[in-house]
Amino acid sequence: MSKEYHAAKATPEDRSKPVSKSTLWRFNASPWKWGNTKEKAPTAAMQLGSVVHILALEPEKASELIAVSEFDSFRTKEARAWRDEQIAEGLIVMSASDFAVAEKIASNALACIKEAVGGPYKVEKELHGEFNDVAVCGLVDIVPDHYDTLLWDLKTCSSIGNEHHIQKTIFDNGYHTQGALYLDLHNHKQAEKGNHVGFGFIFVETSYPYEATYVTLSLESLVAGRQSYIQLVERWKELLDVPLNELPGAVAKGAEIEPPAWLQPV
């Protein structure tokens, strides 16, 4: 988990910085909303996901990034003061019971990572490049030492479901876009050493009993992801100099709405 990396990404206040897939994805959904929404505090689910990532990928950094509370709750003045002090220092605050759950989730995730990767790997590698004169960045979770294997990303989810649910999760959230972008960024920079051949995801549930699995993107999924990120970068570039209050929204003003297919006259 790199605070410096996240701090260096493009924001509504400074769109000249490198843009990540997550920013491109949110921007594309509604440029106006992205440009005119203040950053929100992370949700409990987001914080749990961050803690699982730390414990599974960089456990040696846990004490630097996570503060486990000795208090049962934050109802007392002393407990609230301690919590606020930890947050002010940039730490993720968790109760002891929530941290114990995160440890179990991370343990299952790590076992799945080792099975999927099958060898030594590095974690949290920053990626930087340029597409269509736009600076782009990424942070890939798992980079195997052997170049003829896949890059991997760790995802937490409330439920894995079945294969159809995993497919929907990947394409609804643009994970195929992320996979193609990360693979291209990494292989471009490592061309002289050798390329990684694909991209996969480790999914682990945040609900008991914390099932974990791994899946890979097909060649067709990577092609679709590549087309997607190119379109996102082009839209970002097209709207880069448009004032924030003039950016288009999710629905074009004056759009004519047709009935859905199931209501179309026969």
Kinemage of the C-alpha trace (Angstrom):
@kinemage 1
@onewidth
@group {chain A} dominant
@subgroup {mainchain}
@vectorlist {calphas} color= white
{ca met a 1} P 0.000 0.000 0.000
{ca ser a 2} L 1.742 3.158 -1.221
{ca lys a 3} L 0.458 6.434 0.199
{ca glu a 4} L 2.881 8.309 -2.041
{ca tyr a 5} L 1.465 6.597 -5.121
{ca his a 6} L -2.132 7.470 -4.270
{ca ala a 7} L -1.188 11.048 -3.368
{ca ala a 8} L 0.435 11.515 -6.793
{ca lys a 9} L -2.661 10.599 -8.821
{ca ala a 10} L -4.859 13.060 -10.708
{ca thr a 11} L -7.574 14.869 -8.753
{ca pro a 12} L -10.235 17.430 -9.733
{ca glu a 13} L -7.890 20.078 -8.322
{ca asp a 14} L -4.953 18.886 -10.431
{ca arg a 15} L -5.785 16.935 -13.589
{ca ser a 16} L -2.195 17.177 -14.864
{ca lys a 17} L -1.060 14.295 -12.653
{ca pro a 18} L -1.067 10.657 -13.844
{ca val a 19} L -4.506 9.094 -14.069
{ca ser a 20} L -5.317 5.607 -12.793
{ca lys a 21} L -7.851 3.081 -14.043
{ca ser a 22} L -10.106 3.707 -11.033
{ca thr a 23} L -10.107 7.448 -11.746
{ca leu a 24} L -10.761 6.884 -15.453
{ca trp a 25} L -13.639 4.554 -14.577
{ca arg a 26} L -15.305 7.000 -12.197
{ca phe a 27} L -14.686 9.908 -14.554
{ca asn a 28} L -16.275 8.080 -17.479
{ca ala a 29} L -19.408 7.246 -15.476
{ca ser a 30} L -20.036 10.962 -14.895
{ca pro a 31} L -17.290 13.523 -15.544
{ca trp a 32} L -19.340 16.228 -13.827
{ca lys a 33} L -19.910 14.170 -10.690
{ca trp a 34} L -16.229 13.178 -10.526
{ca gly a 35} L -15.135 16.798 -10.858
{ca asn a 36} L -17.638 18.211 -8.381
{ca thr a 37} L -17.663 15.652 -5.561
{ca lys a 38} L -15.458 16.041 -2.533
{ca glu a 39} L -13.436 13.007 -1.538
{ca lys a 40} L -15.327 10.855 0.961
{ca ala a 41} L -13.917 9.035 3.938
{ca pro a 42} L -13.352 5.337 3.207
{ca thr a 43} L -16.217 3.031 4.141
{ca ala a 44} L -15.844 0.154 6.594
{ca ala a 45} L -15.773 -2.277 3.647
{ca met a 46} L -13.012 -0.279 1.949
{ca gln a 47} L -10.968 -0.172 5.146
{ca leu a 48} L -11.362 -3.914 5.629
{ca gly a 49} L -10.193 -4.467 2.054
{ca ser a 50} L -7.144 -2.273 2.673
{ca val a 51} L -6.257 -4.156 5.860
{ca val a 52} L -6.615 -7.528 4.114
{ca his a 53} L -4.285 -6.304 1.365
{ca ile a 54} L -1.694 -5.218 3.928
{ca leu a 55} L -1.857 -8.465 5.893
{ca ala a 56} L -1.780 -10.692 2.806
{ca leu a 57} L 0.799 -8.778 0.770
{ca glu a 58} L 2.910 -6.689 3.156
{ca pro a 59} L 2.389 -8.010 6.702
{ca glu a 60} L 5.685 -6.457 7.813
{ca lys a 61} L 4.068 -3.027 7.383
{ca ala a 62} L 0.970 -3.790 9.463
{ca ser a 63} L 2.192 -2.022 12.608
{ca glu a 64} L 3.015 1.090 10.572
{ca leu a 65} L -0.367 1.270 8.856
{ca ile a 66} L -2.947 -0.275 11.208
{ca ala a 67} L -3.923 0.698 14.750
{ca val a 68} L -5.766 -2.048 16.655
{ca ser a 69} L -7.926 -0.577 19.388
{ca glu a 70} L -7.718 -1.686 22.999
{ca phe a 71} L -11.120 -0.111 23.614
{ca asp a 72} L -14.388 -2.043 23.274
{ca ser a 73} L -16.049 1.007 21.725
{ca phe a 74} L -15.416 4.709 21.137
{ca arg a 75} L -18.092 6.024 23.466
{ca thr a 76} L -15.660 7.440 26.019
{ca lys a 77} L -13.710 10.645 25.588
{ca glu a 78} L -10.424 8.774 26.046
{ca ala a 79} L -11.297 6.222 23.357
{ca arg a 80} L -12.376 8.898 20.864
{ca ala a 81} L -9.209 10.914 21.502
{ca trp a 82} L -7.053 7.836 20.841
{ca arg a 83} L -8.999 7.000 17.672
{ca asp a 84} L -8.785 10.545 16.329
{ca glu a 85} L -5.048 10.668 17.040
{ca gln a 86} L -4.456 7.451 15.053
{ca ile a 87} L -6.556 8.664 12.131
{ca ala a 88} L -4.714 12.002 12.130
{ca glu a 89} L -1.463 10.055 11.762
{ca gly a 90} L -2.888 8.270 8.714
{ca leu a 91} L -3.475 4.879 10.338
{ca ile a 92} L -6.442 2.582 9.755
{ca val a 93} L -8.250 2.050 13.058
{ca met a 94} L -9.820 -1.360 13.740
{ca ser a 95} L -11.326 -3.067 16.726
{ca ala a 96} L -9.554 -6.202 17.960
{ca ser a 97} L -12.454 -8.395 16.789
{ca asp a 98} L -12.516 -6.844 13.303
{ca phe a 99} L -8.742 -7.221 13.043
{ca ala a 100} L -9.002 -10.911 13.941
{ca val a 101} L -11.506 -11.349 11.106
{ca ala a 102} L -9.184 -9.499 8.708
{ca glu a 103} L -6.365 -11.870 9.683
{ca lys a 104} L -8.501 -14.910 8.814
{ca ile a 105} L -9.509 -13.399 5.465
{ca ala a 106} L -5.899 -12.528 4.662
{ca ser a 107} L -4.740 -16.020 5.603
{ca asn a 108} L -7.178 -17.585 3.112
{ca ala a 109} L -6.203 -15.025 0.482
{ca leu a 110} L -2.496 -15.728 0.964
{ca ala a 111} L -2.992 -19.490 0.608
{ca cys a 112} L -4.861 -18.858 -2.642
{ca ile a 113} L -2.155 -16.475 -3.906
{ca lys a 114} L 0.559 -19.079 -3.313
{ca glu a 115} L -1.472 -21.722 -5.127
{ca ala a 116} L -2.200 -19.417 -8.082
{ca val a 117} L 1.299 -17.964 -8.489
{ca gly a 118} L 3.203 -21.150 -7.763
{ca gly a 119} L 6.536 -19.467 -7.097
{ca pro a 120} L 8.309 -16.369 -5.769
{ca tyr a 121} L 6.786 -12.957 -6.438
{ca lys a 122} L 7.014 -9.267 -5.594
{ca val a 123} L 4.131 -7.121 -4.385
{ca glu a 124} L 2.717 -3.615 -4.797
{ca lys a 125} L 4.684 -2.592 -7.868
{ca glu a 126} L 4.028 0.894 -9.235
{ca leu a 127} L 3.461 1.178 -12.973
{ca his a 128} L 3.806 4.337 -15.057
{ca gly a 129} L 3.467 5.063 -18.752
{ca glu a 130} L 1.832 7.265 -21.333
{ca phe a 131} L -0.999 6.602 -23.771
{ca asn a 132} L -2.197 9.190 -26.271
{ca asp a 133} L -0.112 11.852 -24.486
{ca val a 134} L -1.860 11.096 -21.190
{ca ala a 135} L 0.231 10.020 -18.172
{ca val a 136} L -1.218 6.788 -16.779
{ca cys a 137} L -0.366 4.909 -13.588
{ca gly a 138} L -1.219 1.679 -11.829
{ca leu a 139} L -0.323 -0.382 -8.771
{ca val a 140} L -0.181 -4.115 -9.472
{ca asp a 141} L -0.519 -6.320 -6.392
{ca ile a 142} L 1.462 -9.411 -7.381
{ca val a 143} L 4.305 -9.690 -9.913
{ca pro a 144} L 5.766 -13.207 -10.227
{ca asp a 145} L 9.521 -13.382 -10.658
{ca his a 146} L 9.121 -15.485 -13.817
{ca tyr a 147} L 8.136 -13.428 -16.861
{ca asp a 148} L 6.178 -16.213 -18.589
{ca thr a 149} L 3.460 -16.137 -15.909
{ca leu a 150} L 0.500 -13.875 -15.083
{ca leu a 151} L 0.275 -10.653 -13.119
{ca trp a 152} L -2.295 -10.802 -10.302
{ca asp a 153} L -4.581 -8.474 -8.359
{ca leu a 154} L -6.208 -9.212 -4.999
{ca lys a 155} L -9.903 -8.354 -4.635
{ca thr a 156} L -12.124 -8.573 -1.562
{ca cys a 157} L -15.847 -9.102 -2.063
{ca ser a 158} L -18.879 -9.824 0.063
{ca ser a 159} L -19.669 -12.949 -1.960
{ca ile a 160} L -17.894 -14.773 -4.769
{ca gly a 161} L -21.096 -16.423 -5.970
{ca asn a 162} L -20.730 -18.615 -9.027
{ca glu a 163} L -18.803 -18.216 -12.286
{ca his a 164} L -21.530 -15.994 -13.747
{ca his a 165} L -21.343 -13.713 -10.700
{ca ile a 166} L -17.549 -13.465 -11.008
{ca gln a 167} L -17.903 -12.589 -14.696
{ca lys a 168} L -20.450 -9.876 -13.874
{ca thr a 169} L -18.263 -8.497 -11.070
{ca ile a 170} L -15.257 -8.263 -13.382
{ca phe a 171} L -17.007 -6.551 -16.279
{ca asp a 172} L -19.340 -4.331 -14.228
{ca asn a 173} L -16.361 -2.923 -12.330
{ca gly a 174} L -13.977 -2.764 -15.272
{ca tyr a 175} L -11.505 -5.243 -13.816
{ca his a 176} L -10.811 -6.462 -17.363
{ca thr a 177} L -9.876 -2.852 -18.187
{ca gln a 178} L -7.559 -2.752 -15.183
{ca gly a 179} L -5.981 -6.074 -16.157
{ca ala a 180} L -5.246 -5.014 -19.734
{ca leu a 181} L -3.906 -1.602 -18.663
{ca tyr a 182} L -1.635 -3.037 -15.977
{ca leu a 183} L -0.348 -5.770 -18.271
{ca asp a 184} L 0.451 -3.297 -21.045
{ca leu a 185} L 2.104 -0.801 -18.685
{ca his a 186} L 4.237 -3.490 -17.089
{ca asn a 187} L 5.246 -5.257 -20.301
{ca his a 188} L 6.135 -1.969 -21.992
{ca lys a 189} L 8.543 -1.097 -19.185
{ca gln a 190} L 9.951 -4.616 -18.942
{ca ala a 191} L 10.222 -5.323 -22.668
{ca glu a 192} L 13.970 -5.858 -22.510
{ca lys a 193} L 13.614 -8.495 -19.766
{ca gly a 194} L 10.562 -10.399 -20.969
{ca asn a 195} L 6.790 -10.098 -20.806
{ca his a 196} L 4.197 -11.476 -18.438
{ca val a 197} L 1.611 -13.319 -20.480
{ca gly a 198} L -1.720 -12.496 -18.881
{ca phe a 199} L -3.651 -11.240 -15.878
{ca gly a 200} L -5.571 -12.910 -13.084
{ca phe a 201} L -7.515 -12.060 -9.942
{ca ile a 202} L -7.527 -13.530 -6.450
{ca phe a 203} L -11.015 -13.112 -4.969
{ca val a 204} L -11.601 -13.569 -1.237
{ca glu a 205} L -14.891 -13.136 0.598
{ca thr a 206} L -15.249 -10.843 3.583
{ca ser a 207} L -18.144 -12.919 4.924
{ca tyr a 208} L -17.684 -16.174 6.861
{ca pro a 209} L -16.150 -18.659 6.060
{ca tyr a 210} L -14.057 -16.354 3.787
{ca glu a 211} L -13.891 -18.456 0.642
{ca ala a 212} L -11.072 -17.617 -1.792
{ca thr a 213} L -10.524 -18.477 -5.438
{ca tyr a 214} L -8.524 -17.302 -8.430
{ca val a 215} L -9.560 -16.668 -12.027
{ca thr a 216} L -7.778 -15.488 -15.158
{ca leu a 217} L -8.776 -13.182 -17.999
{ca ser a 218} L -9.121 -14.798 -21.422
{ca leu a 219} L -7.396 -13.298 -24.443
{ca glu a 220} L -10.781 -11.942 -25.568
{ca ser a 221} L -11.316 -10.319 -22.173
{ca leu a 222} L -7.912 -8.637 -22.379
{ca val a 223} L -8.664 -7.382 -25.902
{ca ala a 224} L -11.963 -5.935 -24.644
{ca gly a 225} L -10.152 -4.397 -21.670
{ca arg a 226} L -7.549 -2.833 -23.945
{ca gln a 227} L -10.243 -1.279 -26.139
{ca ser a 228} L -11.933 -0.016 -22.972
{ca tyr a 229} L -8.916 1.721 -21.457
{ca ile a 230} L -8.002 3.329 -24.795
{ca gln a 231} L -11.524 4.808 -25.008
{ca leu a 232} L -11.339 5.983 -21.379
{ca val a 233} L -7.980 7.672 -21.940
{ca glu a 234} L -9.279 9.372 -25.083
{ca arg a 235} L -12.320 10.728 -23.233
{ca trp a 236} L -10.135 11.964 -20.378
{ca lys a 237} L -7.891 13.775 -22.843
{ca glu a 238} L -10.864 15.239 -24.743
{ca leu a 239} L -12.319 16.743 -21.554
{ca leu a 240} L -9.053 17.537 -19.769
{ca asp a 241} L -9.281 21.322 -20.179
{ca val a 242} L -13.045 21.649 -19.723
{ca pro a 243} L -13.878 23.580 -16.510
{ca leu a 244} L -15.198 21.311 -13.762
{ca asn a 245} L -18.648 22.915 -13.697
{ca glu a 246} L -18.979 22.476 -17.472
{ca leu a 247} L -18.143 18.765 -17.623
{ca pro a 248} L -20.913 16.505 -18.971
{ca gly a 249} L -22.937 14.366 -16.608
{ca ala a 250} L -23.915 10.719 -16.788
{ca val a 251} L -26.993 11.480 -18.933
{ca ala a 252} L -26.817 13.965 -21.800
{ca lys a 253} L -29.121 16.918 -21.216
{ca gly a 254} L -32.115 16.729 -23.506
{ca ala a 255} L -31.649 13.024 -24.253
{ca glu a 256} L -34.717 11.354 -25.747
{ca ile a 257} L -35.626 8.192 -23.845
{ca glu a 258} L -36.904 5.185 -25.774
{ca pro a 259} L -38.900 2.355 -24.167
{ca pro a 260} L -36.895 -0.723 -23.141
{ca ala a 261} L -36.711 -3.637 -25.548
{ca trp a 262} L -39.312 -5.646 -23.635
{ca leu a 263} L -41.855 -2.803 -24.064
{ca gln a 264} L -41.194 -2.259 -27.777
{ca pro a 265} L -44.341 -2.762 -29.921
{ca val a 266} L -44.441 -6.036 -31.822
